[in-house]
Amino acid sequence: MSSDSCRALRPPYDRGEPRSSRRVPASWSLTLPDRDDAAADSSLRVVLAALAGNMAIAITKFAAFGFTRSTAMLTEAIHSLVDSADQLLLLIGQKRAARPPDETHPFGYGMEIYFWSFTVALMIFLLGGTVSVWQGVHKLLHPAQISRPWINLVVLAVSALFEGASFAVAYREYRRVVQGRDVRILRFLQLSKDPNLFATLLEDGAALIGLSIAALGVVGSGWLGLAWADGAASVGIGLLLVAVAAFMANETRSLIAGEAAVPRIVAAAREALRDPRVSEVIDVASLHLGPRSILVVVTLRFRSGLSGDEVQQAAAELAAKVRAADPRICGVYLSPGDIGPGQPAKAA
């Protein structure tokens, strides 16, 4: 972002005055939204359900590994342990992101949750994917049949029930968010601004696939005499985790860099600007300050003939209409001026 763009997004405080005495012009309208308790509680419920399921599964898998010495089962146990740690990090991120604005973070701490989500992606890659691949390669180089494979299958079946229940909670939340629109789950994962939800969907979905791979390895090694199958399953699970980590890292990287709101919200904000006092809406830009906090920057031209007071009143009313277009819009910056389309508005 250029320095001009940074100035365009900065609230146009009067320069040279102490912060406590600075006045904010009417063209800048920032109000923190009422806490969306339903959305926040739903997001928290998704993470807590995944945490409870993953901790129970990890303990069960480690116990099964102690009896059978299956590398695939050890890999799955590590996978569940990493998932549990990931959920704890997401809870930490959600807690820290909920802190109110202060002088050092005037727009709040909402974007901090994206940092913690990126940390989760790194943990999946380093502690989940790479360790699983290493364990699998070691077993391939030193193949051995597993003992009592039926224990592994029972544990995998129980784990699938826990993971399925956790995934169902996250999937129901996904359906609630899309509200009946035809948004495929992969597209939703790319568009979602809530790491708690898309990370849980990814992790639980990958866990269910990983359980299937582990079951194939157990059957191959325990009953079909394919000693290498257990190690191959571990490598497959590791590569799956690496793919999930790469996807999550890319999505959270984009959010940290500053993503715009989805087109539907931008279109609603633009529609709210339809007003006889406005001759042209030059540009509507948006920025996610967190999963449920959006800053909207509008550049427009008012019709000629309006007095200064009428312009100030129109700006205040339009800012309120834009905020009302979506509950996640918390800040609106209206900048009237005679500038070309696509150029940043300069602060007053």
Residue pairs with C-beta under 8 A, 6 or more apart in sequence:
1 258
2 344
4 344
4 346
5 344
7 344
7 346
7 347
8 297
8 335
8 344
8 345
8 346
8 347
9 287
9 295
9 297
9 333
10 347
11 24
11 28
11 30
11 106
11 333
11 347
12 24
12 25
12 27
12 28
12 347
12 348
13 19
13 22
13 23
13 24
14 22
14 23
19 103
24 30
25 348
26 312
26 315
26 316
27 315
27 333
27 334
27 335
27 336
27 348
28 333
28 334
29 315
29 316
29 319
29 320
29 323
29 331
29 332
29 333
29 334
30 107
30 330
30 331
30 332
30 333
31 323
31 330
31 331
32 100
32 101
32 108
32 293
32 330
33 292
33 293
33 323
33 327
33 328
33 329
33 330
34 327
36 292
36 327
36 328
39 292
40 98
40 292
42 173
42 176
43 94
43 173
43 194
43 196
43 197
43 291
44 91
44 94
44 196
45 169
45 173
46 169
46 170
46 173
46 196
46 197
46 200
47 87
47 90
47 91
47 94
47 196
47 200
48 87
48 91
49 165
49 166
49 169
49 170
50 83
50 87
50 166
50 169
50 170
50 200
50 203
50 204
51 84
51 87
51 88
51 91
52 166
53 162
53 163
53 165
53 166
54 80
54 81
54 83
54 84
54 87
54 162
54 166
54 207
55 80
55 84
56 162
57 80
57 158
57 159
57 162
57 163
58 77
58 80
58 81
58 83
58 84
60 155
60 158
60 159
61 73
61 74
61 76
61 77
61 80
61 155
61 159
62 74
62 77
62 81
63 155
64 70
64 73
64 77
64 151
64 152
64 155
65 73
65 74
65 77
67 147
67 148
67 151
68 146
68 147
68 148
68 149
68 151
68 152
69 146
69 147
70 146
70 149
70 152
70 217
70 218
70 221
70 230
71 135
71 136
71 138
71 139
71 230
71 231
71 234
72 136
72 152
72 213
72 214
72 217
72 218
72 221
72 230
72 231
72 233
72 234
72 237
73 146
73 152
73 155
73 156
73 214
73 218
74 135
74 234
75 131
75 132
75 135
75 136
75 214
75 233
75 234
75 237
75 238
76 156
76 159
76 210
76 211
76 214
76 237
78 127
78 128
78 131
78 132
78 135
79 128
79 132
79 207
79 210
79 237
79 241
80 159
80 207
82 123
82 124
82 127
82 128
83 128
83 203
83 207
85 123
85 127
86 120
86 123
86 124
86 199
86 203
87 200
89 116
89 119
89 120
89 123
90 113
90 116
90 117
90 120
90 195
90 196
90 199
90 200
92 116
93 112
93 113
93 115
93 116
93 117
93 195
94 113
94 196
96 109
96 112
96 113
96 116
97 108
97 109
97 110
97 111
97 112
97 113
97 290
97 291
98 109
99 105
99 108
99 109
100 108
101 107
101 108
101 109
107 289
107 293
107 295
107 331
108 289
108 290
108 293
109 290
110 288
110 289
110 290
110 291
110 292
110 293
111 255
111 256
111 288
111 289
111 290
113 195
113 196
113 290
113 291
114 195
114 252
114 255
114 256
115 256
116 195
117 195
117 199
117 248
117 252
117 255
118 248
118 249
118 252
118 253
118 256
120 195
120 199
120 248
121 245
121 246
121 248
121 249
121 252
122 245
122 249
124 203
124 241
124 244
124 245
124 248
125 241
125 242
125 245
125 246
125 249
128 238
128 241
128 245
129 238
129 239
129 240
129 241
129 242
129 245
130 238
130 242
131 238
132 234
132 235
132 237
132 238
132 241
133 234
133 235
133 238
133 239
133 242
134 238
135 231
135 234
135 238
136 231
136 232
136 233
136 234
136 235
136 236
136 237
136 238
137 231
137 235
138 231
139 228
139 230
139 231
139 234
140 228
140 231
140 232
140 235
141 231
143 227
143 228
143 230
143 231
144 227
145 221
145 222
145 225
145 227
146 152
146 218
146 221
146 222
146 230
149 218
149 219
149 221
149 222
149 223
150 222
152 214
152 215
152 218
152 222
153 215
153 218
153 219
156 211
156 214
156 215
156 218
159 207
159 211
160 208
160 211
163 204
163 207
163 208
163 211
164 208
166 200
166 204
167 201
167 204
167 205
167 207
167 208
170 197
170 200
170 201
170 204
171 201
173 197
174 185
174 188
174 197
174 201
177 188
177 192
177 194
177 197
178 188
183 191
185 201
188 198
189 198
189 201
189 202
189 247
189 251
190 251
191 262
192 198
193 255
193 259
193 288
193 290
193 291
194 291
194 292
195 252
195 255
195 291
196 291
198 248
198 251
199 248
202 244
202 247
202 248
203 244
206 240
206 241
206 244
209 240
210 237
210 240
210 241
213 233
213 236
213 237
213 240
214 233
214 237
216 229
216 233
217 229
217 230
217 231
217 232
217 233
217 234
217 236
218 230
218 233
219 229
220 226
220 229
220 230
220 232
220 233
221 227
221 228
221 229
221 230
255 288
258 287
258 288
259 287
259 288
260 266
260 285
260 286
260 287
260 288
261 286
261 287
261 288
261 294
261 296
261 326
261 328
265 286
265 294
265 325
265 326
265 328
265 329
266 284
266 286
268 325
268 326
269 284
269 286
269 296
269 298
269 322
269 325
269 326
269 329
270 281
270 284
271 325
272 318
272 321
272 322
272 324
272 325
273 281
273 284
273 298
273 300
273 318
273 321
273 322
275 314
275 317
275 318
275 321
276 303
277 302
277 303
277 306
277 310
277 314
278 300
278 301
278 302
278 303
278 314
278 318
279 301
279 302
279 303
279 304
280 300
280 301
281 298
281 299
281 300
282 299
282 300
282 301
282 339
282 340
282 341
283 297
283 298
283 299
283 341
283 342
283 343
283 345
284 296
284 297
284 298
284 299
285 296
285 297
285 298
286 294
286 295
286 296
286 297
287 294
287 295
287 297
288 294
289 295
289 330
289 331
292 327
292 328
293 328
293 330
293 331
294 326
294 328
294 329
294 330
294 331
295 329
295 330
295 331
295 332
295 333
296 322
296 329
296 331
296 332
296 333
297 333
297 335
297 345
298 318
298 322
298 332
298 333
298 334
298 335
299 335
299 336
299 337
299 339
299 343
299 344
299 345
300 334
300 335
300 336
301 336
301 337
301 338
302 311
302 314
302 336
306 314
311 336
315 334
315 336
318 332
318 334
319 332
319 334
322 329
322 332
323 329
323 330
323 332
333 345
335 345
335 346
335 347
335 348
337 345
337 346
339 345
339 346
